């Protein structure tokens, strides 16, 4: 039976502590990960990417992957490799 998960979500760990951010998950560093959680706490909570276990803040991989996918549209000059989307994603000059 084929999996319905996208490859990016399948590669993310199920969950991790903010203080022990995995090296293979963006931003690849616990200090930068703490900054992401502070700066985007509301958005991450809306995606179901954050949980609390006692005093520890936990990042949930599936919600974090959805949040990252939504942020792709905010990249200046982002052009999709999907031919159906190329006309709507005009390159933005800085």
C-alpha positions as MATLAB code, in Angstrom:
seq = 'XXXXXXXXXXXXXXXXXXXXXXXXXXXXXXXXXXXXXXXXXXXXXXXXXXXXXXXXXXXXXXXXXXXXXXXXXXXXXXXXXXXXXXXXXXXXXX';
ca = [
       0.000    0.000    0.000;
       1.555    3.361   -0.992;
       2.268    5.925    1.685;
       0.386    9.227    1.654;
       3.218   11.078    3.415;
       5.332   13.483    1.418;
       9.055   12.604    1.350;
       9.969   15.687    3.425;
       7.584   14.751    6.234;
       8.654   11.112    6.177;
      12.290   12.143    6.780;
      11.561   14.260    9.871;
      11.798   12.659   13.311;
       8.494   12.261   15.152;
       9.458   14.769   17.850;
      12.435   16.369   19.584;
      13.227   18.726   22.418;
      14.129   22.306   21.514;
      17.326   21.984   23.587;
      18.425   18.872   21.651;
      17.581   20.010   18.122;
      18.625   17.336   15.567;
      21.566   18.237   13.331;
      19.712   16.985   10.236;
      16.595   19.192   10.744;
      16.583   22.867    9.758;
      18.002   25.086   11.316;
      20.447   22.314   12.355;
      21.366   23.928   15.684;
      19.586   24.160   19.048;
      20.372   27.883   19.507;
      18.908   28.757   16.127;
      16.029   26.353   16.772;
      15.185   28.194   20.008;
      15.152   31.456   18.050;
      12.757   29.968   15.455;
      10.440   28.776   18.234;
      10.492   32.197   19.915;
      10.002   34.168   16.699;
       7.286   31.962   15.192;
       5.635   30.487   18.309;
       2.082   31.482   17.309;
       2.429   30.082   13.766;
       4.040   26.866   15.022;
       1.261   26.387   17.567;
      -1.372   26.911   14.852;
       0.247   24.114   12.821;
       0.352   21.797   15.836;
       4.148   21.799   15.873;
       4.699   22.545   19.578;
       3.872   20.678   22.773;
       4.982   20.909   26.378;
       6.086   17.967   28.500;
       6.704   19.283   32.001;
       9.170   22.132   31.576;
      10.419   20.909   28.194;
       9.192   22.381   24.936;
       8.795   19.669   22.290;
       8.699   20.164   18.515;
       6.418   17.739   16.682;
       7.855   16.752   13.303;
       4.648   16.553   11.274;
       3.460   20.044   12.301;
       6.954   21.493   11.866;
       7.147   20.030    8.349;
       3.792   21.610    7.438;
       4.984   24.955    8.811;
       8.200   24.768    6.765;
       6.245   23.906    3.613;
       3.999   26.947    4.091;
       7.041   29.201    4.581;
       8.421   28.224    1.147;
       6.085   30.743   -0.467;
       7.815   33.582    1.411;
      11.199   33.023   -0.217;
      11.984   35.976   -2.517;
      12.614   34.740   -6.017;
      11.153   31.302   -5.247;
      10.153   29.589   -8.479;
       8.472   26.223   -8.295;
       9.732   23.387  -10.487;
       6.097   22.413  -11.044;
       5.247   23.573  -14.614;
       1.635   24.324  -13.645;
       2.810   26.758  -10.948;
       5.585   28.545  -12.841;
       3.330   31.199  -14.344;
       1.885   32.172  -10.928;
       5.273   32.272   -9.139;
       6.932   35.219  -10.827;
      10.463   35.859   -9.690;
      10.799   38.784   -7.277;
      13.765   41.089   -7.736;
      15.451   42.516   -4.666;
];
